[in-house]
């Protein structure tokens, strides 16, 4: 299994609409990728009342797929639409990392 992590950097002028990301963007990604996406998770930095100024990332989305080929088959045809939605929820450029999952369970 592989995990594609999409991490949104924190900063003094960083904007991130968690509700939009959770309720609209990630469900759209799941719908477009279909069965190629096994599941996804969303992490949001913890802080009482505001984003933690020390957290390196405001939020992270993680896409879990059976293989790199499965990810490419599901994401590839929809790359422009998915990436084009980014300005609707953040002004940050995401950092993307693809990893092999060594240990984990859904």
C-alpha positions in Angstrom: 0.0 0.0 0.0 1.1 3.6 -0.7 0.2 6.9 0.9 0.2 10.2 -0.9 0.5 13.0 1.7 -0.5 16.5 0.6 0.7 18.9 3.3 -0.2 22.6 3.5 2.5 24.8 5.0 1.7 27.1 7.9 2.7 30.7 8.0 1.6 34.2 9.2 -0.5 34.8 6.1 -1.6 31.2 5.6 -5.3 30.6 4.9 -7.0 27.2 5.1 -10.8 26.5 5.0 -11.0 23.2 6.8 -14.8 22.9 6.3 -14.4 23.2 2.5 -11.5 20.8 2.4 -13.3 18.1 4.5 -16.8 18.6 3.1 -16.1 19.3 -0.6 -12.6 18.9 -1.8 -11.7 15.5 -0.3 -15.1 13.9 -1.2 -14.6 15.2 -4.8 -11.2 13.5 -4.9 -12.7 10.3 -3.6 -15.5 10.4 -6.2 -13.0 11.1 -9.1 -10.5 8.4 -8.1 -13.2 5.8 -7.4 -12.0 2.4 -6.4 -8.4 3.3 -7.0 -8.5 5.3 -3.7 -9.0 2.8 -0.8 -9.5 5.6 1.7 -8.3 9.0 2.9 -7.7 10.8 6.1 -7.4 14.5 7.0 -5.2 15.9 9.8 -5.6 19.5 11.1 -3.1 21.2 13.4 -4.3 21.5 17.0 -4.5 24.8 18.7 -7.1 26.3 21.1 -9.0 28.9 19.0 -6.5 29.2 16.2 -3.9 27.5 14.1 -0.8 26.6 16.1 1.9 29.1 15.0 4.5 26.5 15.6 2.9 23.7 13.5 4.8 23.3 10.3 1.6 22.4 8.4 -1.9 23.8 8.8 -3.5 20.6 7.5 -2.6 17.4 5.7 -4.6 15.1 3.4 -3.5 11.5 3.0 -4.6 9.3 0.1 -4.2 5.5 0.5 -4.0 3.4 -2.6 -2.9 -0.2 -3.4 0.0 1.0 -5.6 1.6 3.9 -7.4 -0.1 2.6 -10.5 -3.5 2.7 -8.8 -2.9 6.2 -7.6 -1.8 7.3 -11.1 -4.8 5.6 -12.7 -7.3 7.3 -10.3 -5.7 10.7 -9.9 -4.1 11.2 -13.3 -7.2 11.8 -15.5 -8.5 14.3 -12.9 -5.3 16.1 -12.0 -6.2 19.5 -13.5 -9.7 19.5 -11.8 -8.3 18.4 -8.4 -5.4 20.8 -8.4 -7.5 23.6 -9.8 -9.7 23.4 -6.7 -6.8 24.3 -4.3 -7.4 28.1 -4.4 -11.0 27.5 -3.1 -9.6 26.4 0.3 -6.1 27.7 0.7 -3.5 30.2 -0.4 -0.7 27.8 0.3 1.3 25.6 -2.2 1.0 22.0 -1.0 4.0 19.8 -0.3 3.5 16.3 -1.7 5.2 13.1 -0.6 4.5 9.6 -1.8 5.4 6.9 0.8 5.3 3.1 1.1 3.2 2.2 4.2 5.3 -0.1 6.2 2.9 -0.5 9.2 -0.7 0.6 9.5 -4.4 -0.4 9.5 -7.4 1.4 8.1 
